[in-house]
Amino acid sequence: MYDVTLQNGVSMPVLGLGVYKTRTMEEMQHAVDSAVDAGYRSFDTAQMYQNEELLGAALAHASISRNDMFITSKIDLPNMSRDGVAISFGESLKKLQTVYLDLLLVHWPGQQPLRLQEVWAAIEDLYDQKKVRAIGVCNCTEKHLDWIRETCRILPMVNQIERQPLLNQKVLFSYCRRLGIQTEAWSPLLRGNFNIPEIVSLTAKYHKTAAQIILRWDIQSGYVVIPKSVHRERIFENAGIFDFMLAEEDMALIDSLDTGYTTGWDLDTFEY
């Protein structure tokens, strides 16, 4: 495994464990222990997932030190205000049993520029106070990033977006790259529905699974990935993407599958 370097010099693992929908302590501990054994050091949660406390407890029992972990969480929708950020962030630290986060993200930007700018200013304050090592956003289009740029002191360092073979995000990726914003893919495996014939056809060529080929496509494209699983064999499988390279024609083949299909919401209209 390897890291990418964010615009402020912080190193971020290119592969992380997503814990969305992990609901029990037994599941979380099993997933975290399996991930650590497989070489993962990055763990991605959110206030919205309602499992920060479980992840914190599991990491407290992990066989690696806090300095070797990269922990991400995200500000939930009801906490999208200056005071809401400060209060909920403090609660997140307690639940995660840590005194700082490696990455704090805005979970959903919404369609209110002033609110997003206010929340970003609160996150900048946390960064200034060295309570977070890096800051960023999720689900931001060019429009949302432009709103932030109008008033920000610090550019987002990460934009975590849905990116999978049917949703390529080439234009947004290029926009982020020009600004020095690292893109990170959530739901890279289409929530498990990735039996796409063109990708399955590559499995024999590379002696890799369809999931491994998709994740390799992501990191080879320049993304960080956070596949979700609680199954030890899948967690190890998802880590098996660093011993091969996809040929240019196969990267282009997967690029060509883009249909604009999303498993989430329309980011230009979604409000809460």
Salt bridges, closest charged atoms under 4 A:
ASP37 OD2 - ARG232 NH2 3.12
ASP44 OD1 - LYS74 NZ 2.57
ASP102 OD2 - ARG66 NH2 2.94
ASP102 OD1 - ARG133 NH1 2.86
GLU124 OE1 - ARG153 NE 3.85
ASP125 OD2 - ARG82 NH2 2.57
ASP125 OD1 - ARG153 NH2 3.84
ASP128 OD2 - ARG153 NH2 2.66
ASP146 OD1 - ARG149 NH1 3.41
ASP218 OD1 - ARG163 NH1 2.87
ASP243 OD1 - LYS208 NZ 2.83
GLU249 OE2 - LYS205 NZ 3.88
ASP250 OD2 - LYS205 NZ 2.61
ASP255 OD2 - LYS170 NZ 3.74
ASP268 OD1 - LYS143 NZ 3.59
GLU271 OE1 - ARG115 NH2 2.84
